[in-house]
C-alpha cells in the first residue's frame, strides 16, 4: 500500500485600486506536506502610470523551498531488485530564489508601442542527505552513510561516490555535486491585425559551487558575467484584410 503524502497550504493577496496613478499589491503563500517539505513565497508589486501612455511595473518574487525528495539521478543496478533494477537517487533540497521582474510599457500611437522586460534571477540550492527509495510504491528513503552504504565527497572534482550496500556485492557509483548559485521588445502594428516585432534579448548566466544564498555577492557578480545577446525580427500578417 502506498504511503500518501498529504499537502496543505494557503495564499493571500491584497491590492490597491489599479485605476490610480500608483498601484500596489502583496501576494503571499505557504504550502507544506506531511513528509516535511514546504514552500514559502512572497511577491510585492508596484505599478506607476506617469501618463496614460506609460506604465512601469516592479515585481520582486522571493521563494524559499525545502523539498524532501528532489530527484538527482538514476543508476542501473541489477542487484536493486526492490526498485526494478535501478537505484533512484534523491536529496533533500533547500533552495532560495529571488527574481526581480521589471517591465516598461510605452504606447506611442495606437499602432506603435515599446515593451521592455528585465528579470534578474538569483538562485541558490543546497542538496543534502543523498538517498534512494527504500522500497517501491512507498515514500520512504534510505540515506547514504546513515541508513545504507557509504558516501564520500571528492572536494577537487566536486563529486560524490556512493557504495549503496557497503561491503555487499552492489557496485559503487559516482555523480556530481548538485549545489549551485545562478546568478526588449519593439512592437509595430503597421496595419490592423498585422504586427512587426523587433526583439532584443540579453541573458547572463554564471554559477559557483556552493548552495549558500548571499544577495549582495550574487547580485554584484551577476553584472560581471559576459552577456549573451540575441536579436530577433518577427512579423505577423493578417490574411484577408
Secondary structure, DSSP 8 states (H G I E B T S, - for coil): ------EEEEEEEEE--TTSSEEEEEEEEEEEETTS-EEEEEEEEEEEEEETTEEEEEEEEEEEEEEEEEEEEEEE-TT-GGGTTEEEEEEEEEEEEEEEEEEEEEEEETTEEEEEEEEEEEEEEEEEEEEEESSTTS--EEEBTTTBSEEEEETTTTEEEEETTTTSSS--EEEE---EEE--EEEEEEETTEEEEEEEEEE---EES-----HHHHHHHHTTS--EEEEEEEEE--TT-
